């Protein structure tokens, strides 16, 4: 089972000092196992931090779960604020969660649903590109998240659908924000990566026996991740962009790319509890 979490949504919820306390409490209780459960990796990373330690984040995005059905490529009620770079949080939209199962662009692997933006029958979506933060919000509104690639079999399935697309975002993220100063995250370019959708740590980037597929080259001809531009904190899969085949690359999060969204059971459960009348599959 995969859960929503990581360097944006739940981290930002924890950073939020002006959220409505009742909604925040209910939402965090629903997914409390993400930060405080038995799963290894980043569990408990932010436990015990005061509000001042968490940072000056203020939420001005979605204030409560909704079921509007507004199918916007770039949601107006949440996402990345281009003026000051702050995040605006997206809750799942009940109607969009319900409709996600019938979209052109859906693919299934081992009972898990994936939506690939370039396979859409909507011309606007088929050619759309998102920065990493807004990509996650687009997926979250549909009870999904950017894809986490956790097995070689899943990766081979995804690669088989990348014909005709140059690159795509994943939920991979470098832990380089507040709270990421634990010794086991260092050196960051080796031990600091995790899947933000479910908070699972990636194998060390220099591992020879564990699953990963970092490229041996990039724009500077160096093994990935190389942080060539500075702040290359997000993980994208590039399709032979540097003549290296389909490989993982660290990329600055403001770059815009097509996306693969993946169902998140925790989001689906949250939407079902808030909108029981919608019969969300």
C-alpha beads as a LAMMPS data file, in Angstrom:
LAMMPS data file: protein, C-alpha beads

281 atoms
280 bonds

1 atom types
1 bond types

-500.0 500.0 xlo xhi
-500.0 500.0 ylo yhi
-500.0 500.0 zlo zhi

Masses

1 110.0

Atoms # bond

1 1 1 0.000 0.000 0.000
2 1 1 1.278 3.450 -0.878
3 1 1 0.633 6.579 1.174
4 1 1 0.809 10.306 0.487
5 1 1 3.527 12.163 2.329
6 1 1 7.006 13.633 1.982
7 1 1 8.597 16.908 1.196
8 1 1 5.546 18.836 0.143
9 1 1 2.015 17.925 1.173
10 1 1 2.283 16.480 4.658
11 1 1 5.494 18.330 5.416
12 1 1 3.756 21.545 4.474
13 1 1 0.787 20.534 6.609
14 1 1 3.136 20.124 9.522
15 1 1 4.717 23.487 8.720
16 1 1 1.312 25.156 8.522
17 1 1 0.816 27.502 11.482
18 1 1 -2.461 29.062 10.407
19 1 1 -4.483 26.016 9.228
20 1 1 -7.852 25.417 10.794
21 1 1 -6.978 23.238 13.752
22 1 1 -9.978 20.924 13.555
23 1 1 -9.436 20.070 9.883
24 1 1 -5.706 19.704 10.314
25 1 1 -6.140 17.417 13.314
26 1 1 -8.618 15.183 11.525
27 1 1 -6.511 14.965 8.402
28 1 1 -3.281 14.237 10.253
29 1 1 -4.925 11.629 12.466
30 1 1 -6.101 9.807 9.379
31 1 1 -2.536 9.473 8.130
32 1 1 -0.680 9.475 11.446
33 1 1 1.086 6.243 10.561
34 1 1 3.040 8.107 7.908
35 1 1 5.145 10.089 10.368
36 1 1 4.762 8.013 13.516
37 1 1 4.225 4.470 12.245
38 1 1 6.581 1.503 12.187
39 1 1 7.780 2.033 8.634
40 1 1 11.539 2.596 8.424
41 1 1 13.048 5.554 6.643
42 1 1 11.712 9.017 7.361
43 1 1 9.097 8.003 9.941
44 1 1 9.125 10.408 12.886
45 1 1 11.433 12.837 11.095
46 1 1 9.536 15.904 12.291
47 1 1 8.403 14.567 15.646
48 1 1 9.036 16.943 18.527
49 1 1 9.707 20.051 16.469
50 1 1 8.194 23.324 17.597
51 1 1 6.321 25.575 15.188
52 1 1 9.302 27.925 15.053
53 1 1 11.582 25.031 14.110
54 1 1 9.286 23.949 11.328
55 1 1 9.509 27.193 9.456
56 1 1 7.313 30.189 8.571
57 1 1 4.887 28.422 6.228
58 1 1 1.392 29.886 5.933
59 1 1 -1.334 28.030 4.035
60 1 1 -3.478 30.040 1.658
61 1 1 -4.588 27.131 -0.503
62 1 1 -7.499 24.721 -0.240
63 1 1 -9.042 25.182 3.200
64 1 1 -11.254 22.067 3.275
65 1 1 -12.099 18.981 1.202
66 1 1 -14.284 19.832 -1.785
67 1 1 -16.208 18.021 -4.512
68 1 1 -16.466 20.642 -7.230
69 1 1 -15.385 18.494 -10.154
70 1 1 -13.522 21.451 -11.674
71 1 1 -11.044 19.689 -13.942
72 1 1 -8.379 22.365 -14.318
73 1 1 -4.902 21.447 -15.566
74 1 1 -3.490 24.095 -13.217
75 1 1 -5.849 24.347 -10.215
76 1 1 -6.756 27.907 -9.308
77 1 1 -7.444 27.163 -5.631
78 1 1 -4.082 25.584 -4.812
79 1 1 -0.617 24.993 -6.201
80 1 1 2.568 27.029 -6.456
81 1 1 2.237 30.776 -6.017
82 1 1 4.491 32.250 -8.742
83 1 1 4.805 35.594 -6.936
84 1 1 6.590 34.406 -3.800
85 1 1 7.155 30.693 -4.343
86 1 1 5.044 29.562 -1.387
87 1 1 3.043 26.358 -1.586
88 1 1 -0.729 26.185 -1.645
89 1 1 -2.142 22.860 -0.530
90 1 1 -4.550 20.748 -2.580
91 1 1 -6.986 18.436 -0.862
92 1 1 -8.552 15.646 -2.927
93 1 1 -11.643 16.708 -4.849
94 1 1 -14.326 14.069 -4.333
95 1 1 -15.755 14.227 -7.850
96 1 1 -12.350 14.213 -9.510
97 1 1 -11.406 11.196 -7.391
98 1 1 -14.537 9.400 -8.551
99 1 1 -13.949 10.237 -12.222
100 1 1 -10.274 9.264 -12.231
101 1 1 -11.037 5.630 -13.039
102 1 1 -12.523 6.322 -16.482
103 1 1 -9.858 8.642 -17.895
104 1 1 -8.071 8.036 -21.143
105 1 1 -4.424 7.685 -20.216
106 1 1 -4.995 5.187 -17.412
107 1 1 -2.806 2.093 -17.290
108 1 1 -2.830 -0.717 -14.745
109 1 1 -0.009 -2.785 -13.318
110 1 1 -0.426 -5.406 -10.598
111 1 1 -3.753 -3.909 -9.576
112 1 1 -2.363 -0.362 -9.281
113 1 1 -3.729 2.486 -11.422
114 1 1 -1.447 4.966 -13.193
115 1 1 -2.420 7.967 -15.306
116 1 1 0.015 9.216 -17.947
117 1 1 -0.630 12.772 -19.065
118 1 1 0.730 12.341 -22.600
119 1 1 -1.767 9.534 -23.271
120 1 1 -4.797 11.740 -22.529
121 1 1 -7.450 12.322 -25.188
122 1 1 -7.650 15.956 -24.060
123 1 1 -5.256 17.979 -26.283
124 1 1 -4.610 20.433 -23.450
125 1 1 -3.551 17.673 -21.074
126 1 1 -1.716 15.655 -23.704
127 1 1 0.732 18.521 -24.210
128 1 1 0.639 19.949 -20.658
129 1 1 3.718 20.224 -18.455
130 1 1 3.890 20.994 -14.734
131 1 1 6.598 21.990 -12.292
132 1 1 7.155 19.326 -9.636
133 1 1 5.072 20.918 -6.881
134 1 1 2.077 21.639 -9.103
135 1 1 2.390 18.193 -10.669
136 1 1 1.886 16.636 -7.256
137 1 1 -1.084 18.894 -6.566
138 1 1 -2.697 18.000 -9.895
139 1 1 -2.427 14.325 -8.978
140 1 1 -3.559 14.873 -5.361
141 1 1 -6.810 16.482 -6.423
142 1 1 -7.607 13.118 -8.030
143 1 1 -6.649 10.955 -5.009
144 1 1 -3.315 10.200 -6.658
145 1 1 0.300 11.382 -6.427
146 1 1 3.345 11.449 -8.637
147 1 1 4.631 7.948 -9.230
148 1 1 7.051 6.219 -6.865
149 1 1 9.199 3.605 -8.608
150 1 1 9.912 0.957 -6.008
151 1 1 10.594 -2.224 -7.964
152 1 1 12.393 -3.100 -11.154
153 1 1 9.206 -4.739 -12.466
154 1 1 7.186 -1.582 -11.942
155 1 1 9.942 0.436 -13.604
156 1 1 10.001 -1.817 -16.680
157 1 1 6.223 -1.410 -16.981
158 1 1 6.517 2.382 -16.828
159 1 1 9.380 2.456 -19.322
160 1 1 7.289 0.463 -21.790
161 1 1 4.828 3.387 -21.914
162 1 1 7.365 6.181 -22.410
163 1 1 7.575 5.988 -26.182
164 1 1 7.129 9.457 -27.663
165 1 1 7.706 11.342 -24.401
166 1 1 11.055 12.941 -23.556
167 1 1 10.740 12.918 -19.754
168 1 1 8.363 12.675 -16.818
169 1 1 8.329 13.625 -13.148
170 1 1 8.353 11.104 -10.309
171 1 1 7.686 11.759 -6.611
172 1 1 11.409 11.395 -5.897
173 1 1 12.761 14.208 -3.716
174 1 1 16.028 15.147 -2.049
175 1 1 15.666 15.685 1.699
176 1 1 17.248 19.137 1.757
177 1 1 14.633 21.070 3.728
178 1 1 14.112 21.762 7.452
179 1 1 14.396 18.579 9.494
180 1 1 16.746 16.797 7.101
181 1 1 19.861 17.150 9.219
182 1 1 19.894 13.570 10.519
183 1 1 23.309 11.911 10.180
184 1 1 21.907 8.997 8.155
185 1 1 20.914 11.418 5.359
186 1 1 24.535 12.396 4.737
187 1 1 26.153 12.672 2.325
188 1 1 22.935 13.970 0.776
189 1 1 23.796 13.107 -2.836
190 1 1 24.080 9.455 -1.769
191 1 1 21.680 8.944 1.157
192 1 1 19.298 11.901 0.949
193 1 1 16.718 10.759 -1.603
194 1 1 13.222 9.412 -0.884
195 1 1 9.848 8.925 -2.571
196 1 1 7.735 11.797 -1.265
197 1 1 4.450 10.046 -2.092
198 1 1 4.978 7.309 0.495
199 1 1 8.102 8.431 2.404
200 1 1 10.144 5.395 1.409
201 1 1 13.891 5.961 1.256
202 1 1 15.653 5.357 -2.054
203 1 1 18.640 3.062 -2.133
204 1 1 21.964 4.906 -1.826
205 1 1 22.838 6.380 -5.180
206 1 1 26.178 4.566 -5.190
207 1 1 24.668 1.190 -4.300
208 1 1 25.722 -1.716 -6.506
209 1 1 23.188 -4.286 -5.308
210 1 1 19.975 -2.334 -4.601
211 1 1 17.457 -1.113 -7.137
212 1 1 17.921 2.314 -8.704
213 1 1 18.618 3.551 -12.229
214 1 1 20.552 6.808 -11.970
215 1 1 22.133 7.833 -15.247
216 1 1 25.876 7.687 -15.738
217 1 1 25.803 10.995 -17.545
218 1 1 23.959 14.305 -17.720
219 1 1 24.333 17.841 -18.962
220 1 1 27.863 17.993 -17.551
221 1 1 28.692 14.407 -18.444
222 1 1 28.769 13.342 -14.784
223 1 1 27.056 10.496 -12.960
224 1 1 23.642 11.439 -11.604
225 1 1 22.681 12.977 -9.281
226 1 1 25.149 15.798 -9.937
227 1 1 23.233 18.935 -8.859
228 1 1 24.562 20.634 -11.978
229 1 1 22.205 23.639 -11.854
230 1 1 22.161 23.889 -8.077
231 1 1 18.994 22.945 -6.140
232 1 1 18.377 19.912 -8.360
233 1 1 16.155 18.395 -5.688
234 1 1 13.562 16.490 -7.739
235 1 1 13.828 13.183 -9.587
236 1 1 12.755 12.887 -13.210
237 1 1 12.937 9.988 -15.642
238 1 1 14.495 11.172 -18.911
239 1 1 14.042 9.253 -22.149
240 1 1 17.470 9.141 -23.835
241 1 1 17.790 12.894 -23.329
242 1 1 21.575 12.631 -23.107
243 1 1 21.930 9.534 -25.254
244 1 1 21.834 7.349 -22.141
245 1 1 18.537 5.506 -22.569
246 1 1 15.669 5.826 -20.096
247 1 1 17.360 6.860 -16.854
248 1 1 16.913 8.788 -13.585
249 1 1 18.209 12.355 -13.327
250 1 1 18.172 14.974 -10.587
251 1 1 16.449 18.086 -11.914
252 1 1 15.591 21.502 -10.474
253 1 1 11.992 21.328 -9.285
254 1 1 10.856 24.413 -11.211
255 1 1 11.338 22.675 -14.564
256 1 1 8.098 21.651 -16.249
257 1 1 7.395 18.115 -17.461
258 1 1 4.614 15.633 -18.289
259 1 1 3.522 13.477 -15.383
260 1 1 2.579 10.006 -14.231
261 1 1 0.006 9.997 -11.422
262 1 1 -0.466 6.909 -9.257
263 1 1 -3.395 5.971 -7.005
264 1 1 -2.831 6.676 -3.297
265 1 1 -4.968 4.437 -1.050
266 1 1 -4.780 6.930 1.818
267 1 1 -6.155 9.738 -0.344
268 1 1 -8.930 7.500 -1.652
269 1 1 -9.882 6.569 1.913
270 1 1 -9.882 10.241 2.917
271 1 1 -12.191 11.172 0.024
272 1 1 -14.539 8.280 0.742
273 1 1 -14.858 9.332 4.371
274 1 1 -15.558 12.958 3.449
275 1 1 -17.902 12.217 0.542
276 1 1 -19.673 8.909 1.318
277 1 1 -22.472 9.788 -1.080
278 1 1 -20.152 9.716 -4.104
279 1 1 -19.260 5.999 -4.110
280 1 1 -15.607 6.645 -4.941
281 1 1 -13.974 3.486 -6.374

Bonds

1 1 1 2
2 1 2 3
3 1 3 4
4 1 4 5
5 1 5 6
6 1 6 7
7 1 7 8
8 1 8 9
9 1 9 10
10 1 10 11
11 1 11 12
12 1 12 13
13 1 13 14
14 1 14 15
15 1 15 16
16 1 16 17
17 1 17 18
18 1 18 19
19 1 19 20
20 1 20 21
21 1 21 22
22 1 22 23
23 1 23 24
24 1 24 25
25 1 25 26
26 1 26 27
27 1 27 28
28 1 28 29
29 1 29 30
30 1 30 31
31 1 31 32
32 1 32 33
33 1 33 34
34 1 34 35
35 1 35 36
36 1 36 37
37 1 37 38
38 1 38 39
39 1 39 40
40 1 40 41
41 1 41 42
42 1 42 43
43 1 43 44
44 1 44 45
45 1 45 46
46 1 46 47
47 1 47 48
48 1 48 49
49 1 49 50
50 1 50 51
51 1 51 52
52 1 52 53
53 1 53 54
54 1 54 55
55 1 55 56
56 1 56 57
57 1 57 58
58 1 58 59
59 1 59 60
60 1 60 61
61 1 61 62
62 1 62 63
63 1 63 64
64 1 64 65
65 1 65 66
66 1 66 67
67 1 67 68
68 1 68 69
69 1 69 70
70 1 70 71
71 1 71 72
72 1 72 73
73 1 73 74
74 1 74 75
75 1 75 76
76 1 76 77
77 1 77 78
78 1 78 79
79 1 79 80
80 1 80 81
81 1 81 82
82 1 82 83
83 1 83 84
84 1 84 85
85 1 85 86
86 1 86 87
87 1 87 88
88 1 88 89
89 1 89 90
90 1 90 91
91 1 91 92
92 1 92 93
93 1 93 94
94 1 94 95
95 1 95 96
96 1 96 97
97 1 97 98
98 1 98 99
99 1 99 100
100 1 100 101
101 1 101 102
102 1 102 103
103 1 103 104
104 1 104 105
105 1 105 106
106 1 106 107
107 1 107 108
108 1 108 109
109 1 109 110
110 1 110 111
111 1 111 112
112 1 112 113
113 1 113 114
114 1 114 115
115 1 115 116
116 1 116 117
117 1 117 118
118 1 118 119
119 1 119 120
120 1 120 121
121 1 121 122
122 1 122 123
123 1 123 124
124 1 124 125
125 1 125 126
126 1 126 127
127 1 127 128
128 1 128 129
129 1 129 130
130 1 130 131
131 1 131 132
132 1 132 133
133 1 133 134
134 1 134 135
135 1 135 136
136 1 136 137
137 1 137 138
138 1 138 139
139 1 139 140
140 1 140 141
141 1 141 142
142 1 142 143
143 1 143 144
144 1 144 145
145 1 145 146
146 1 146 147
147 1 147 148
148 1 148 149
149 1 149 150
150 1 150 151
151 1 151 152
152 1 152 153
153 1 153 154
154 1 154 155
155 1 155 156
156 1 156 157
157 1 157 158
158 1 158 159
159 1 159 160
160 1 160 161
161 1 161 162
162 1 162 163
163 1 163 164
164 1 164 165
165 1 165 166
166 1 166 167
167 1 167 168
168 1 168 169
169 1 169 170
170 1 170 171
171 1 171 172
172 1 172 173
173 1 173 174
174 1 174 175
175 1 175 176
176 1 176 177
177 1 177 178
178 1 178 179
179 1 179 180
180 1 180 181
181 1 181 182
182 1 182 183
183 1 183 184
184 1 184 185
185 1 185 186
186 1 186 187
187 1 187 188
188 1 188 189
189 1 189 190
190 1 190 191
191 1 191 192
192 1 192 193
193 1 193 194
194 1 194 195
195 1 195 196
196 1 196 197
197 1 197 198
198 1 198 199
199 1 199 200
200 1 200 201
201 1 201 202
202 1 202 203
203 1 203 204
204 1 204 205
205 1 205 206
206 1 206 207
207 1 207 208
208 1 208 209
209 1 209 210
210 1 210 211
211 1 211 212
212 1 212 213
213 1 213 214
214 1 214 215
215 1 215 216
216 1 216 217
217 1 217 218
218 1 218 219
219 1 219 220
220 1 220 221
221 1 221 222
222 1 222 223
223 1 223 224
224 1 224 225
225 1 225 226
226 1 226 227
227 1 227 228
228 1 228 229
229 1 229 230
230 1 230 231
231 1 231 232
232 1 232 233
233 1 233 234
234 1 234 235
235 1 235 236
236 1 236 237
237 1 237 238
238 1 238 239
239 1 239 240
240 1 240 241
241 1 241 242
242 1 242 243
243 1 243 244
244 1 244 245
245 1 245 246
246 1 246 247
247 1 247 248
248 1 248 249
249 1 249 250
250 1 250 251
251 1 251 252
252 1 252 253
253 1 253 254
254 1 254 255
255 1 255 256
256 1 256 257
257 1 257 258
258 1 258 259
259 1 259 260
260 1 260 261
261 1 261 262
262 1 262 263
263 1 263 264
264 1 264 265
265 1 265 266
266 1 266 267
267 1 267 268
268 1 268 269
269 1 269 270
270 1 270 271
271 1 271 272
272 1 272 273
273 1 273 274
274 1 274 275
275 1 275 276
276 1 276 277
277 1 277 278
278 1 278 279
279 1 279 280
280 1 280 281
